[in-house]
Amino acid sequence: MSRRCPVTGKGVQVGHHVSHANNKTKRRFLPNLQHHRLYSEALGQSVRLRLSVQGLRTIDKHGGLDGWLLATKPARLPRELRRLRARIEAARNRVEEAPAG
C-alpha cells in the first residue's frame, strides 16, 4: 500500500531535520492519510478508501464520492478508482434504463 492519496496525489516528501546547531539530517514528511468509508449512492454501499484530509474535503466539495468520480477524467484516476467509476456509471445506466412503474 503506497503512501499516496488517490484524490490529490499527495505523497511522501523528503527534507532535512535542522537542529539548533544547524546540523541537517534527512527526514520524511508523510501525508495525512486516513482510512475512511465513503457512501456511493449509485452502488448503494460504502467504499473504503485511504485518503488525505484534503482529498476528503475535495470529495465533499463535489457533492460526495459519486459526484467527484464522475466529474474527474478517468485518465487522472488510479486504476482502483477507474474501476469504481466504471461500476458507478454502469449502476447509473441500469437505473436510467429500468422501466418506470
Steps between C-alpha positions, in 0.01 A plus 500: 500500500654825390503817704323699231153652493307387188298824497763771539815304413670613820784270596812481713738793478859510620689777670736576785455500873700804605633503856572804712866465399387505132588133448292354217379141490259344252138463601168414338183706499208256487158601364205500739331184368186365665298183441150622428170347387322697232144418395426455131137584427506329160635173641306523826801398707801643678847497345810506719784720376823634643491874434669815615288744696528744210365223273199456729432874478522484120249214486263690732528807278380297198198362683631160602693210353277450196505868406876525527571179308267588214641855477860375480648374174585127514857568383567693824379217725702205630395153383291417809295820469456450123338165573278659766402776256404240238286315757323824594436589135362151433271523804372840390433369148305203638282737705433724198413206274267336752132538405313750713213345679 
